[in-house]
Every structure is written in C-alpha cells, then in structure tokens.
Amino acid sequence: MAEHSIPNRADVPAADRWDLSTLYKSDDDWEAALASIPALTETLAAFKGTLGDSAAQLLGALKALERLERTIELVAQYASLHYAADLGDAAAQEREGRVTMAITQADSAASFFFPELMAIADGTIRTWMQDTSFDDYRVYLAKRLRMKPHILSEQEERLLALQAESAQTAHKTFSLLNNADLQFGTVRMNGTDEPLTHATYTLFMEQSDRAVRKEAYGKFYAAFEQHQNTIASLYAGSVSQDIFEARARGYGSSLEAALFGDNVPLSVYHNLIDTVHKNLPALHRYYALRKKVLGLDELRHYDVYVPLAKHIDRKTSYESAVELCRNALAPLGTDYTDILCDGLLHGWVDRYENKGKRSGAFSSGAYTGYPYILLNYKDSSVRDVFTMIHEGGHSMHSHYSKTNNPFMSYDYTIFEAEVASTFNEELLFEYLLKNAADKDTRAYLLAMRANDILATLHRQTMFAEFELKAHELAENGTPLNAQVLRGIYRGLLEQYFGSGMVFEPTSDLEGLRIPHFYNAFYVYKYSTGISAALALAKRVTHGGKSERDDYFAFLKSGGSRYPIESLRAAGVDMESTEPTQSALDTFAAIVDELERTLPGQ
C-alpha cells in the first residue's frame, strides 16, 4: 500500500494490461475507423424518406445502420478503455471527447430513422419481418416497434440527439472530480503513512485497528464535504436530465422511462424495496451481532466492514485466484472454465491499480474483440477474488451472447448481467466453504458472505430507494441541493442500519459519492440480480444436465428476449417476490449460524 507501489500507467508491464489489439492493431487504425463514421452516416442518411417504400429498401437501411453502429461501438470501446486506464491522460481524454462528438453528429444525422420506421404501418412491417432476409433484424425491429409510443418526430429526435453530448456533462465532471482531482491524503498504519485512495479505502475499512478505520473514514469524507455543494449540483443536474428525457418522450415518470426499455414492470422495483423493508429486522440483528463480536460500546459507520471472524492470513496471487475461479466454476463445465481462465491470464484483464486509473472494476465487451475486464486487484484481499469471478461472469455472458446472436440483438440488459456475475460469486463462496480447512475459516467465509449479500442486496436497495426519492422530489417540484440530498440519505441510513448504529456528521455524504447514480435506476439490478443468481445457482448445483442447459440458454440468449422472459425460462420468476424473499432468508440463515459459532456468542 506504500505510495511508491502505485505506478504511473507508463510503468505498468504489458502482461498486466489488457490487450486492445483485438479492437485495433494501432492508434492509426483507430483513427481511420473514427474518420470513416461520417461516410457511413451519409450512406445511412441516403435512405431518408424511403424506408417504407419496400422491404428491400428497409433491409438496405438496416444493414447501413448496422455497419455504422458496429463501427461506433468499436471506436467507443477502444477510446473508453484507454480512458479508464488513466483518467488523467490528456490524450485519452481527447480521444474520448472526439468519439463523443462523432457519435453526437452521427446520431443527429440518423435521427430520421426511428420516426420514419415508426411511420410504416404495423401490418406492413410485420409482414416484411417474416422474410428470412430479416432474420438478423427481426428481434431488433420487434423491440423498436414496442417503443413506438415514445418515439418523437424527426425534428424532435434530432434535437435530442444534438444535446446528447452535453447531457453527459454532470457524469463526466463528477467522474473527473472523483477519480482524478479529489485528494484524500494519507493514513497512519503500522508506523507508516499510507496513501488513501478509492482502492485503498476499502482495505483501511477492513483493518482491525479502529484508529486506522476512523482516520481513513474521516479524511475520505472530509474531501467530499469540501466539495459537497458542487457534487450535489452535479447530481441534481443529472436528475434534471433524467426528468427532461422522460417527459420529452411521454413517460409518466423517470422510473417508468428507465424500466420501459427492458419491459420490466414498475412493480418489480417497488416490490424489491417493500420486501427488503419487511426483512430489515434480520439486518438489524446482524449489526447488533457485529457490535457484540467487536466488543464495542457503540457501533460506528466505519465499523461495518472489518471482518467479524478471525482474520485468515492468506495472500492470493493473481494467478492463484484464476485457478480458484476454475475450480469453483467446475459445475459449469470445462468449456466455460477454459475460455474464462485463458482470458483472465491472456489479454482480457487490466489487472492492478495505477495512478489515474478508474476505481473499482467493470467488464466491457463489444461484438468484436475480447470481453475486457478492469480490475484493481490486490492479493491481500479475498474479496478481490470475488471481484475477479464476478467480472468474469459478465465477460462470459458477453462471450456467449455475441457468439450466439446477430449484432443487432446480441447485447443483453444490465438486469440480466448482474445475474451471471453474482451467480459466479455464489459458486465461489460454496466452493471455498466446502473446502474450508477449519472452523475459523468457515466462520470467516460466512461472515464475509453475509457482508457481501448485505452489500449487494440490502445496500443496493437502499441506493435504489435514494434514487427513487430524489427523482420523485424533483418531479414534484422540490429543488435538490446538498441539504435535501443529505437529508434523504441520512433518513435511509437510519432506517436500514437501525437504532443501534451511531453515524458521523459526514456519514450522509456517502450519498454524494456513488458513481452509479449518474446512470439512473441502475443499482436496483444488483439486488434483483443477486436474488435471481442465488436461486439459479441452487438450481444448477442441485440439478442435472437440464438445469445447466437452461442456464446456458440464458447466457446465450443475449438480447433475443426481454430479461423477465429469459430469467423465467432459466427457472426464476422476477415478477414474484419469492426470489428476493429467498435471498433474504439465506442472509438470515447465515446470521443465525454466525450467532451460534462466532467467538463470544
């Protein structure tokens, strides 16, 4: 954790970086592809006014649209990954900006397409779609036709396209402030001043020395407090943009606008929150257990991540973590594990932290190239192994989706993505628990798993409720500022953590630092994802070939079905409260065992 151990991007060995040559062999090739976008746009624009003339004309336009969108996806992927690797790199910033401008211009020129498509009589277009020449576009067209009530006129669509770049200002500015400009200082640990960053903050929160946790927490949130009004204004701007787009397209609310494309009923979102509320007593019992095990007079917000069980002193090298993934995922077969592990070792992954690198982790796959993974892997945290297998789940989902679907319908929804990733986490947990060498290891794993379910189900639901309350206030005419947003978040902290938790004056600043909030109504999918994943993992590991085949059919479905449909076919009904309740029951059962087995109980 020493400051000198965090290298500049230029000093990261090639073996530890992702190999972007599967996208473009060189920057020159990328430049050529970027330069081709105007011509591809003109080719598409030449079809303007003719889409309804014949099936052949519509098919030609769809092929032109596909060529344009495939180029844009690849160009954007290359730029985005370079940027994520070093947010402070001026060349990467410039490349990212040029892509955004090119996409905005292309979207503006192509704004005629969807209004004109919607103008074709439903009976006519559905007849054309039955021809085999439309096989690669049938799903795409069917989903677009469902959007018909919310497609605007050509002129209105053009105006929305022209403001797409400026609509990202709040998100981009927050990202730069959060990842590049905010400085958190150092924390004194074991006689050494260690750097406090987004990546090391989690490690500090896991330290047994409470003074270290307190210092890290205080300095971390002090940095956000210095900029609270700016960050609150940025988030308020993001919410305003969400409301503008929802109202412009005729949705009843920004939540409806966010869920409509996936055909997810509003009841799924509200049922999630209601079901978690009904099960908060088990969560409060967990925090009471934490206070007792840690021997604290009062439980503070910086006490909720330190391991409850005796620390297992174990370092897991990156390569060893890959083998753990291979063994844990054995129930899925060698085709799955061989592809994943080869990718984790050879080119898919940007492995370790470097200065300026985006915090956290993600998987990002395009139709062409590897399904890339960004990690900030540290061998001292078992949690990072879970992050690896989680992102590996995303990437394998991408792999199966793009190899089993045409480009125009290969991309699965985020709602489904969080199932594939969390499914993998559950298999890793079960593998490690089964092979635990002693009671201490078992207790450690159970405590960690309880914390992980809490973080993915309870915590993300709390985030989802914050987003909903913030948007509803703004939609009803209440201006959002730092005081209002912090007030919403503090109320949720008190509800979810219970009366046994003592918060700091800065604790509610947590609501201003969550990057996912700039992608509205995204985080609830983590909660529904873990609910579905736990159900499917149990179904696959306790079932046979049929159950595994159902799961692989889900992975291969891509965007060919709506997420509720694809998950129902895999064996779980997300319109029911049953999967969420079952996941919460699993959490409660783990708390029961921890109450029986942790020292001092």
C-alpha positions as CSV (number, residue, x, y, z in Angstrom):
1,M,0.0,0.0,0.0
2,A,3.0,2.3,0.1
3,E,2.6,5.3,-2.2
4,H,5.6,4.4,-4.3
5,S,4.0,1.0,-5.1
6,I,1.2,2.6,-7.2
7,P,2.9,3.0,-10.6
8,N,2.3,5.5,-13.3
9,R,0.4,4.0,-16.3
10,A,3.5,4.0,-18.4
11,D,5.3,1.8,-15.9
12,V,2.7,-1.0,-15.9
13,P,4.1,-4.2,-17.6
14,A,2.4,-5.3,-20.7
15,A,1.5,-8.6,-19.2
16,D,-0.6,-6.8,-16.5
17,R,-2.5,-4.7,-19.1
18,W,-5.4,-5.7,-21.3
19,D,-4.5,-6.4,-24.9
20,L,-6.6,-3.9,-27.0
21,S,-5.2,-5.2,-30.3
22,T,-8.3,-7.3,-30.8
23,L,-10.1,-4.0,-31.3
24,Y,-7.5,-2.1,-33.4
25,K,-3.9,-3.0,-34.1
26,S,-2.8,0.6,-33.7
27,D,-3.9,4.1,-32.9
28,D,-3.7,4.8,-36.6
29,D,-6.2,2.0,-37.3
30,W,-8.5,3.6,-34.7
31,E,-8.1,7.0,-36.3
32,A,-9.1,5.5,-39.7
33,A,-12.2,3.9,-38.2
34,L,-13.2,7.1,-36.5
35,A,-12.7,9.0,-39.8
36,S,-15.0,6.6,-41.5
37,I,-18.0,7.4,-39.4
38,P,-19.2,10.5,-41.5
39,A,-19.2,8.4,-44.7
40,L,-21.1,5.6,-43.0
41,T,-23.5,8.1,-41.7
42,E,-24.0,9.5,-45.1
43,T,-24.7,6.1,-46.5
44,L,-27.4,5.6,-43.9
45,A,-28.8,9.1,-44.4
46,A,-29.2,8.4,-48.2
47,F,-32.2,6.1,-47.2
48,K,-34.1,9.0,-45.7
49,G,-37.6,9.2,-47.0
50,T,-37.6,5.7,-48.5
51,L,-37.8,3.2,-45.6
52,G,-41.5,2.5,-46.2
53,D,-41.1,2.1,-50.0
54,S,-40.3,-1.6,-49.9
55,A,-38.9,-4.5,-47.8
56,A,-35.7,-4.3,-49.8
57,Q,-35.3,-0.6,-49.0
58,L,-35.8,-1.1,-45.3
59,L,-33.4,-4.0,-45.3
60,G,-30.7,-1.9,-47.0
61,A,-31.2,0.8,-44.4
62,L,-30.9,-1.7,-41.6
63,K,-27.6,-3.0,-43.0
64,A,-26.3,0.5,-43.3
65,L,-27.3,1.2,-39.7
66,E,-25.6,-2.0,-38.5
67,R,-22.3,-1.0,-40.2
68,L,-22.5,2.4,-38.6
69,E,-23.3,1.1,-35.2
70,R,-20.7,-1.6,-35.3
71,T,-18.0,1.0,-36.1
72,I,-19.2,3.3,-33.4
73,E,-19.3,0.6,-30.8
74,L,-15.7,-0.5,-31.6
75,V,-14.3,3.1,-31.8
76,A,-16.0,4.0,-28.5
77,Q,-14.8,0.8,-26.8
78,Y,-11.2,1.4,-27.7
79,A,-11.3,5.0,-26.5
80,S,-13.2,4.2,-23.3
81,L,-10.8,1.5,-22.2
82,H,-7.8,3.8,-22.8
83,Y,-9.5,6.5,-20.8
84,A,-10.5,4.2,-17.9
85,A,-6.9,3.0,-17.6
86,D,-5.7,6.6,-17.0
87,L,-8.3,9.3,-16.5
88,G,-5.7,11.9,-16.2
89,D,-4.1,11.2,-19.6
90,A,-4.8,14.2,-21.8
91,A,-4.5,12.1,-25.0
92,A,-7.1,9.6,-23.6
93,Q,-9.4,12.5,-22.6
94,E,-9.1,14.0,-26.1
95,R,-9.8,10.7,-27.8
96,E,-12.8,10.1,-25.6
97,G,-14.1,13.6,-26.4
98,R,-13.7,13.1,-30.2
99,V,-15.7,9.9,-30.0
100,T,-18.5,11.6,-28.2
101,M,-18.6,14.4,-30.8
102,A,-18.6,11.8,-33.6
103,I,-21.4,9.9,-32.1
104,T,-23.4,13.0,-31.5
105,Q,-23.0,14.1,-35.1
106,A,-23.9,10.6,-36.3
107,D,-27.0,10.4,-34.1
108,S,-28.1,13.7,-35.3
109,A,-27.8,12.7,-39.0
110,A,-29.5,9.4,-38.3
111,S,-32.3,10.9,-36.2
112,F,-34.7,10.4,-39.2
113,F,-34.5,6.6,-38.9
114,F,-36.8,5.7,-36.0
115,P,-39.6,8.2,-36.6
116,E,-39.6,7.0,-40.2
117,L,-39.6,3.4,-39.2
118,M,-42.5,4.0,-36.8
119,A,-44.4,5.7,-39.7
120,I,-44.6,2.4,-41.6
121,A,-47.9,0.6,-41.0
122,D,-47.6,-2.1,-38.4
123,G,-49.1,-4.7,-40.6
124,T,-46.7,-3.9,-43.4
125,I,-43.6,-4.0,-41.4
126,R,-44.6,-7.2,-39.5
127,T,-45.2,-8.9,-42.9
128,W,-41.8,-7.8,-44.2
129,M,-40.1,-9.1,-41.0
130,Q,-41.3,-12.6,-41.6
131,D,-39.0,-13.0,-44.6
132,T,-35.8,-14.8,-43.9
133,S,-33.7,-11.9,-45.1
134,F,-34.7,-10.1,-41.9
135,D,-33.5,-12.9,-39.6
136,D,-30.7,-10.8,-38.2
137,Y,-33.0,-7.8,-37.6
138,R,-36.3,-9.4,-36.5
139,V,-35.8,-9.1,-32.8
140,Y,-34.4,-5.6,-33.1
141,L,-37.4,-4.4,-35.1
142,A,-39.9,-6.0,-32.7
143,K,-38.3,-4.3,-29.8
144,R,-38.3,-1.0,-31.7
145,L,-41.9,-1.3,-32.5
146,R,-42.7,-1.6,-28.8
147,M,-41.1,1.8,-28.3
148,K,-43.4,3.4,-30.8
149,P,-45.4,5.4,-28.3
150,H,-42.2,7.2,-27.1
151,I,-40.5,7.9,-30.5
152,L,-40.8,11.5,-31.4
153,S,-40.9,13.4,-34.7
154,E,-37.8,13.6,-36.8
155,Q,-37.1,17.1,-35.7
156,E,-37.6,16.4,-32.1
157,E,-35.4,13.3,-32.3
158,R,-32.7,15.4,-33.9
159,L,-32.8,17.9,-31.1
160,L,-32.5,15.2,-28.5
161,A,-29.5,13.7,-30.4
162,L,-27.8,17.1,-30.6
163,Q,-27.9,17.5,-26.9
164,A,-26.7,14.0,-26.1
165,E,-23.1,15.2,-25.5
166,S,-24.0,18.0,-23.1
167,A,-26.3,15.6,-21.3
168,Q,-23.2,13.7,-20.1
169,T,-21.6,16.8,-18.6
170,A,-22.7,16.1,-15.0
171,H,-21.5,12.4,-15.1
172,K,-18.1,13.3,-16.8
173,T,-17.4,16.1,-14.4
174,F,-18.2,14.0,-11.4
175,S,-16.0,11.2,-12.7
176,L,-13.0,13.6,-13.2
177,L,-13.5,15.1,-9.8
178,N,-14.0,11.8,-8.0
179,N,-11.2,9.8,-9.8
180,A,-8.6,12.4,-10.7
181,D,-8.9,15.6,-8.7
182,L,-10.0,14.6,-5.2
183,Q,-7.1,14.1,-2.9
184,F,-7.6,12.1,0.3
185,G,-4.1,12.3,1.9
186,T,-2.5,9.5,3.8
187,V,-3.4,7.3,6.8
188,R,-1.0,6.3,9.5
189,M,-0.8,2.5,9.7
190,N,1.9,0.4,11.3
191,G,4.1,3.4,11.7
192,T,3.9,4.3,8.0
193,D,1.9,7.0,6.1
194,E,0.0,5.0,3.5
195,P,-1.9,6.7,0.6
196,L,-5.7,6.9,0.9
197,T,-7.3,6.3,-2.5
198,H,-10.6,4.8,-3.6
199,A,-8.9,1.4,-3.9
200,T,-7.1,1.5,-0.5
201,Y,-10.1,2.9,1.3
202,T,-11.8,-0.5,1.3
203,L,-8.6,-2.1,2.8
204,F,-8.5,0.5,5.5
205,M,-12.1,-0.1,6.4
206,E,-11.2,-3.8,6.9
207,Q,-8.3,-3.1,9.3
208,S,-8.7,-4.4,12.9
209,D,-7.1,-1.2,14.3
210,R,-10.2,1.0,14.9
211,A,-8.0,4.2,14.9
212,V,-6.9,3.4,11.3
213,R,-10.6,3.0,10.2
214,K,-11.6,6.2,11.9
215,E,-8.8,8.2,10.4
216,A,-9.4,6.8,6.9
217,Y,-13.2,7.4,7.2
218,G,-12.8,11.0,8.4
219,K,-10.3,12.0,5.8
220,F,-12.2,10.3,3.0
221,Y,-15.4,12.1,3.7
222,A,-13.7,15.3,4.6
223,A,-12.7,15.5,0.9
224,F,-16.3,15.1,-0.2
225,E,-17.5,17.6,2.3
226,Q,-15.2,20.3,0.8
227,H,-17.0,19.8,-2.5
228,Q,-20.5,18.9,-1.3
229,N,-22.3,21.8,-3.0
230,T,-20.6,21.1,-6.3
231,I,-21.3,17.4,-6.2
232,A,-24.9,17.9,-5.1
233,S,-25.3,20.4,-8.0
234,L,-23.9,17.8,-10.4
235,Y,-26.2,15.1,-9.2
236,A,-29.2,17.5,-9.3
237,G,-28.3,18.2,-12.9
238,S,-28.2,14.5,-13.7
239,V,-31.6,14.0,-12.2
240,S,-33.0,17.0,-14.1
241,Q,-31.7,15.5,-17.3
242,D,-33.4,12.2,-16.5
243,I,-36.7,14.0,-15.9
244,F,-36.4,16.1,-19.1
245,E,-35.8,13.0,-21.2
246,A,-38.7,11.1,-19.6
247,R,-41.1,13.9,-20.0
248,A,-40.0,14.7,-23.6
249,R,-40.8,11.1,-24.6
250,G,-44.1,11.0,-22.8
251,Y,-43.3,8.7,-19.9
252,G,-45.2,9.0,-16.6
253,S,-42.0,9.3,-14.6
254,S,-38.2,8.9,-14.9
255,L,-38.5,5.5,-13.3
256,E,-41.0,4.3,-15.9
257,A,-38.6,5.7,-18.6
258,A,-35.7,3.7,-17.1
259,L,-37.7,0.4,-16.9
260,F,-39.7,0.6,-20.1
261,G,-36.9,-0.5,-22.5
262,D,-36.3,-3.7,-20.6
263,N,-40.1,-4.3,-20.3
264,V,-39.7,-4.5,-16.5
265,P,-42.9,-3.7,-14.6
266,L,-42.8,-0.9,-12.1
267,S,-44.0,-3.4,-9.5
268,V,-40.6,-5.2,-9.7
269,Y,-38.8,-2.1,-8.4
270,H,-41.4,-1.3,-5.7
271,N,-41.7,-5.0,-4.6
272,L,-37.9,-5.1,-4.1
273,I,-38.0,-2.2,-1.7
274,D,-41.0,-3.4,0.1
275,T,-39.6,-6.9,0.6
276,V,-36.3,-5.6,1.9
277,H,-38.2,-3.3,4.3
278,K,-40.1,-6.3,5.7
279,N,-36.9,-8.1,6.4
280,L,-34.9,-5.3,8.0
281,P,-35.1,-7.0,11.5
282,A,-32.6,-9.6,10.3
283,L,-30.3,-6.9,9.1
284,H,-30.5,-5.0,12.4
285,R,-29.8,-8.3,14.2
286,Y,-26.6,-8.6,12.1
287,Y,-25.4,-5.2,13.1
288,A,-26.2,-6.0,16.8
289,L,-24.1,-9.1,16.4
290,R,-21.3,-7.1,14.8
291,K,-21.3,-4.7,17.7
292,K,-21.1,-7.5,20.2
293,V,-18.4,-9.5,18.4
294,L,-16.2,-6.5,18.0
295,G,-16.7,-5.6,21.7
296,L,-17.8,-2.1,21.0
297,D,-19.8,0.2,23.3
298,E,-21.3,1.8,20.2
299,L,-21.2,0.7,16.5
300,R,-20.0,3.4,14.1
301,H,-20.3,3.6,10.4
302,Y,-16.6,2.9,10.0
303,D,-17.0,-0.4,11.9
304,V,-19.2,-2.2,9.3
305,Y,-16.6,-3.7,7.0
306,V,-14.0,-5.0,9.4
307,P,-14.1,-8.9,9.3
308,L,-16.3,-10.3,12.0
309,A,-14.4,-13.6,12.2
310,K,-10.8,-14.2,13.0
311,H,-8.7,-12.9,10.1
312,I,-7.4,-15.7,7.8
313,D,-3.9,-14.6,6.9
314,R,-3.9,-15.5,3.3
315,K,-2.4,-13.9,0.2
316,T,-3.8,-15.0,-3.1
317,S,-1.7,-14.1,-6.2
318,Y,-3.5,-13.1,-9.3
319,E,-2.6,-16.5,-10.9
320,S,-3.8,-18.4,-7.9
321,A,-7.1,-16.5,-8.0
322,V,-7.6,-17.6,-11.6
323,E,-7.2,-21.2,-10.5
324,L,-9.7,-20.7,-7.7
325,C,-12.2,-19.4,-10.3
326,R,-11.5,-22.5,-12.5
327,N,-12.2,-24.9,-9.6
328,A,-15.2,-23.0,-8.2
329,L,-16.9,-22.9,-11.6
330,A,-16.4,-26.6,-12.4
331,P,-20.2,-27.3,-12.3
332,L,-20.5,-25.2,-15.5
333,G,-18.1,-27.5,-17.4
334,T,-14.6,-27.1,-18.9
335,D,-15.8,-25.2,-22.0
336,Y,-16.8,-22.3,-19.7
337,T,-13.8,-22.5,-17.4
338,D,-11.1,-23.0,-20.1
339,I,-12.4,-19.9,-22.0
340,L,-12.6,-17.8,-18.9
341,C,-9.3,-18.7,-17.3
342,D,-7.4,-18.4,-20.6
343,G,-8.9,-14.9,-21.0
344,L,-8.1,-13.9,-17.4
345,L,-4.5,-14.8,-18.0
346,H,-4.0,-13.6,-21.6
347,G,-5.3,-10.2,-22.6
348,W,-8.8,-9.7,-21.2
349,V,-7.8,-8.0,-18.0
350,D,-6.1,-4.8,-16.8
351,R,-5.0,-6.2,-13.5
352,Y,-3.7,-3.8,-11.0
353,E,-4.1,-0.2,-9.8
354,N,-2.1,2.6,-11.4
355,K,-2.2,6.3,-10.9
356,G,-5.2,7.9,-12.6
357,K,-6.9,4.5,-13.2
358,R,-10.6,4.3,-12.7
359,S,-11.5,2.9,-9.3
360,G,-13.4,-0.3,-8.8
361,A,-13.9,-2.9,-11.5
362,F,-16.0,-3.5,-14.6
363,S,-16.4,-5.7,-17.6
364,S,-16.9,-4.2,-21.1
365,G,-17.4,-6.3,-24.2
366,A,-18.1,-5.3,-27.8
367,Y,-19.3,-7.6,-30.6
368,T,-15.7,-7.6,-31.8
369,G,-12.7,-8.2,-29.5
370,Y,-12.2,-9.6,-26.1
371,P,-14.8,-9.0,-23.3
372,Y,-12.4,-6.8,-21.4
373,I,-12.2,-6.6,-17.6
374,L,-10.8,-3.7,-15.5
375,L,-9.6,-4.7,-12.0
376,N,-7.6,-3.1,-9.2
377,Y,-6.5,-6.5,-7.9
378,K,-4.8,-6.8,-4.5
379,D,-3.5,-10.1,-3.3
380,S,-4.2,-9.3,0.3
381,S,-8.0,-9.2,0.0
382,V,-10.0,-12.4,-0.6
383,R,-12.8,-10.0,-1.7
384,D,-10.8,-9.2,-4.8
385,V,-11.0,-12.9,-5.9
386,F,-14.8,-12.5,-5.7
387,T,-14.5,-9.3,-7.8
388,M,-12.5,-11.3,-10.4
389,I,-15.0,-14.1,-10.6
390,H,-17.9,-11.5,-10.7
391,E,-16.5,-9.6,-13.6
392,G,-15.6,-12.9,-15.2
393,G,-19.3,-13.8,-15.1
394,H,-20.1,-10.6,-17.0
395,S,-17.4,-11.3,-19.6
396,M,-18.5,-14.9,-20.2
397,H,-22.1,-13.7,-20.6
398,S,-20.8,-11.3,-23.3
399,H,-18.8,-14.1,-24.9
400,Y,-21.8,-16.5,-25.2
401,S,-24.2,-13.7,-26.2
402,K,-22.1,-12.4,-29.1
403,T,-21.3,-15.9,-30.4
404,N,-24.9,-16.9,-30.5
405,N,-26.7,-13.8,-31.7
406,P,-26.5,-11.3,-34.6
407,F,-25.1,-7.9,-33.8
408,M,-28.4,-6.1,-33.7
409,S,-29.7,-8.3,-30.9
410,Y,-26.7,-9.6,-29.1
411,D,-26.5,-7.1,-26.3
412,Y,-28.1,-8.3,-23.1
413,T,-29.6,-6.0,-20.5
414,I,-27.9,-4.9,-17.2
415,F,-30.8,-6.6,-15.4
416,E,-29.6,-9.9,-16.7
417,A,-25.9,-9.1,-16.5
418,E,-25.9,-8.9,-12.7
419,V,-27.3,-12.5,-12.6
420,A,-24.4,-14.0,-14.5
421,S,-21.8,-12.2,-12.3
422,T,-23.4,-12.9,-8.9
423,F,-24.1,-16.5,-9.9
424,N,-20.3,-16.9,-10.2
425,E,-19.8,-15.3,-6.8
426,E,-22.2,-17.8,-5.2
427,L,-20.3,-20.8,-6.7
428,L,-17.0,-19.4,-5.4
429,F,-18.4,-19.0,-1.9
430,E,-19.8,-22.5,-1.9
431,Y,-16.5,-23.9,-3.1
432,L,-14.5,-22.1,-0.5
433,L,-16.9,-23.0,2.2
434,K,-16.9,-26.7,1.3
435,N,-13.1,-26.7,1.3
436,A,-12.7,-24.7,4.5
437,A,-9.8,-26.2,6.5
438,D,-11.2,-25.4,9.9
439,K,-13.9,-23.7,11.9
440,D,-12.2,-20.4,11.8
441,T,-12.0,-20.4,8.0
442,R,-15.7,-21.4,7.9
443,A,-16.7,-18.6,10.2
444,Y,-14.6,-16.1,8.2
445,L,-16.2,-17.1,5.0
446,L,-19.8,-17.0,6.4
447,A,-19.1,-13.6,7.8
448,M,-17.7,-12.3,4.6
449,R,-20.6,-13.8,2.6
450,A,-23.2,-12.1,4.9
451,N,-21.4,-8.8,4.3
452,D,-21.4,-9.4,0.6
453,I,-25.1,-10.3,0.4
454,L,-25.8,-7.2,2.5
455,A,-23.7,-5.1,0.2
456,T,-25.4,-6.4,-3.0
457,L,-29.0,-6.8,-1.8
458,H,-29.7,-4.5,1.2
459,R,-27.3,-1.8,0.4
460,Q,-28.1,-1.5,-3.3
461,T,-31.8,-1.5,-2.5
462,M,-31.1,1.4,-0.2
463,F,-29.3,3.1,-3.0
464,A,-32.3,2.4,-5.3
465,E,-34.7,3.9,-2.8
466,F,-32.5,7.0,-2.5
467,E,-32.6,7.4,-6.3
468,L,-36.4,7.0,-6.3
469,K,-36.9,9.5,-3.5
470,A,-34.6,12.1,-5.2
471,H,-36.3,11.8,-8.6
472,E,-39.8,11.9,-7.1
473,L,-38.9,15.1,-5.1
474,A,-37.5,16.8,-8.2
475,E,-40.5,15.6,-10.3
476,N,-42.8,17.1,-7.7
477,G,-41.0,20.5,-7.8
478,T,-38.6,20.3,-4.9
479,P,-35.1,21.6,-5.8
480,L,-32.3,19.2,-5.0
481,N,-29.3,20.6,-3.1
482,A,-26.8,19.3,-0.7
483,Q,-29.0,19.7,2.3
484,V,-32.0,18.0,0.7
485,L,-29.9,15.1,-0.7
486,R,-28.1,14.5,2.6
487,G,-31.4,14.6,4.5
488,I,-32.8,11.9,2.2
489,Y,-29.7,9.7,2.6
490,R,-29.5,10.2,6.4
491,G,-33.1,9.0,6.8
492,L,-32.3,5.9,4.8
493,L,-29.1,5.2,6.8
494,E,-31.1,5.3,10.0
495,Q,-33.8,3.1,8.6
496,Y,-31.5,0.4,7.1
497,F,-28.9,0.3,9.8
498,G,-31.3,0.6,12.7
499,S,-31.2,2.4,16.0
500,G,-28.0,0.6,17.2
501,M,-25.8,2.5,14.7
502,V,-24.1,5.8,15.5
503,F,-23.4,7.9,12.5
504,E,-20.9,10.7,12.0
505,P,-21.9,14.2,10.8
506,T,-20.4,13.3,7.4
507,S,-21.9,9.9,7.1
508,D,-24.7,11.1,4.8
509,L,-22.1,12.3,2.3
510,E,-21.9,8.7,1.1
511,G,-25.0,9.5,-1.0
512,L,-23.0,12.0,-3.0
513,R,-20.1,9.7,-3.9
514,I,-21.8,6.8,-5.7
515,P,-20.9,6.9,-9.4
516,H,-23.8,4.6,-10.5
517,F,-26.3,7.3,-9.5
518,Y,-25.4,9.1,-12.7
519,N,-26.9,6.1,-14.6
520,A,-30.3,6.4,-13.2
521,F,-32.1,3.4,-11.7
522,Y,-29.2,1.1,-12.4
523,V,-28.3,-0.1,-8.9
524,Y,-31.6,-2.0,-8.2
525,K,-30.4,-4.5,-10.8
526,Y,-27.7,-5.6,-8.4
527,S,-30.4,-6.5,-5.9
528,T,-32.6,-8.3,-8.3
529,G,-29.5,-9.9,-9.8
530,I,-28.3,-11.5,-6.6
531,S,-31.9,-12.7,-5.8
532,A,-32.1,-14.4,-9.2
533,A,-28.5,-15.6,-9.0
534,L,-28.8,-17.4,-5.7
535,A,-31.9,-19.1,-6.9
536,L,-30.3,-20.2,-10.2
537,A,-27.0,-21.3,-8.5
538,K,-29.0,-23.6,-6.2
539,R,-31.0,-24.9,-9.2
540,V,-27.9,-25.7,-11.2
541,T,-25.7,-27.1,-8.5
542,H,-28.6,-29.3,-7.1
543,G,-29.9,-30.2,-10.5
544,G,-28.7,-32.1,-13.6
545,K,-28.0,-31.5,-17.2
546,S,-31.4,-30.0,-17.9
547,E,-30.9,-27.3,-15.3
548,R,-27.4,-26.5,-16.5
549,D,-28.7,-26.4,-20.1
550,D,-31.4,-23.9,-19.0
551,Y,-28.7,-21.7,-17.5
552,F,-26.6,-21.8,-20.6
553,A,-29.6,-21.0,-22.7
554,F,-30.0,-17.9,-20.6
555,L,-26.3,-16.9,-21.1
556,K,-26.6,-17.4,-24.9
557,S,-29.9,-15.5,-25.2
558,G,-28.2,-12.1,-25.5
559,G,-30.8,-9.6,-26.3
560,S,-33.1,-12.0,-28.0
561,R,-35.7,-11.8,-25.2
562,Y,-36.7,-9.4,-22.5
563,P,-35.0,-10.0,-19.2
564,I,-38.0,-11.1,-17.3
565,E,-38.7,-13.7,-20.0
566,S,-35.2,-15.0,-20.2
567,L,-34.9,-15.5,-16.5
568,R,-38.3,-17.1,-16.3
569,A,-37.1,-19.6,-18.9
570,A,-34.0,-20.2,-16.9
571,G,-36.1,-21.1,-13.9
572,V,-36.8,-17.9,-11.8
573,D,-39.7,-15.5,-11.9
574,M,-38.6,-12.0,-11.0
575,E,-42.2,-10.6,-11.1
576,S,-42.7,-12.6,-7.9
577,T,-41.3,-11.5,-4.6
578,E,-40.2,-15.1,-4.0
579,P,-36.6,-14.8,-5.3
580,T,-35.9,-11.7,-3.2
581,Q,-37.5,-13.2,-0.1
582,S,-35.5,-16.4,-0.6
583,A,-32.3,-14.5,-0.8
584,L,-33.2,-12.6,2.3
585,D,-33.9,-15.9,4.0
586,T,-30.4,-17.1,3.0
587,F,-28.9,-14.0,4.7
588,A,-31.0,-14.5,7.8
589,A,-29.8,-18.2,8.0
590,I,-26.2,-17.1,7.8
591,V,-26.8,-14.6,10.6
592,D,-28.3,-17.5,12.6
593,E,-25.2,-19.6,12.1
594,L,-22.9,-16.7,12.9
595,E,-24.7,-16.0,16.2
596,R,-24.1,-19.7,17.1
597,T,-20.5,-20.0,16.0
598,L,-18.7,-16.7,16.4
599,P,-16.4,-16.4,19.4
600,G,-18.1,-14.9,22.4
601,Q,-21.6,-16.0,21.4
